[in-house]
Amino acid sequence: MSYNLHFGIGMDGKCDPVRQARVINSVDPDIVTLQEIDINSTRCPMNLLEKIKENTAHQYSVFYKARDLPDGGFFGNGVLSKHKILEVKEYNYTPWQGRQTRSAVAVRIHPPQLEKVPHMQLILFGSFRHIYNMMLREESNSVK
């Protein structure tokens, strides 16, 4: 499942992680990729990812900070998983001077029900094909 949290703010202007967890629980996915997460910001003054995780069946989480917020909080992307996260790779790309950094995170997991599969890789894009190209270059360099 992919879910854009819009900084944790609902249509009513409130930050309500229990409501967001209910949406996730209604689908009951093994893995959730979350975009636009605020952590300890004035918009949403809590660790939004952990509060959502507390209200779902997901045991594992990863937050990837894309940037610091002016109020001292953080903004980024995240993953919730019912399966152990084996590896995390983070990618940043600043498209050009003065623009906000874009980010992505790649997560490797091994769901027990897929015994024949050595691992799965899930890539959560924060934007731009340039990040994907960076990932491809890194993969091709590691194969050599």
Steps between C-alpha positions, in 0.01 A plus 500: 500500500619850422360785708574873473446636850503866394712589806257304719227760455148386406235690305380641833843653569576259786796268547342168598725192475225270631280600206788437259564161665132410447541564127806271493326235711201497266731371224721284730813519282827327588696808396404867492705773333426841648575829332504851648546411867559773756683409820475741797392797290261780587258350245511161673682517836582129545689212345228432247653179364529341845147608600358342184707185557367471858148479357566244225630141485834617360800416720774668296544852372751720324491879481718670243550871555490701179564830676487695824200724554542863612311426824751234606302200373573268210332422169546178303377159394448175684425132483290283730548124474363188664826329399851564624686769307839360403661798328430867439659720234432870487533731200496879476495719195495878480374579148663843479612771736224650707261207454396261774681169534313199366542164665435130466554199719550138391415230753581128484272261685453124512139397551492148652220383269728550198760236587633471142561873466832611659369849569272767364601855425252778540588843368312801629553792270488851630516634144719545191643234274848625597478306826412186309798558271725540807372168629563328167856637484566379854365153416705472180816615683450238771460221241840569340 
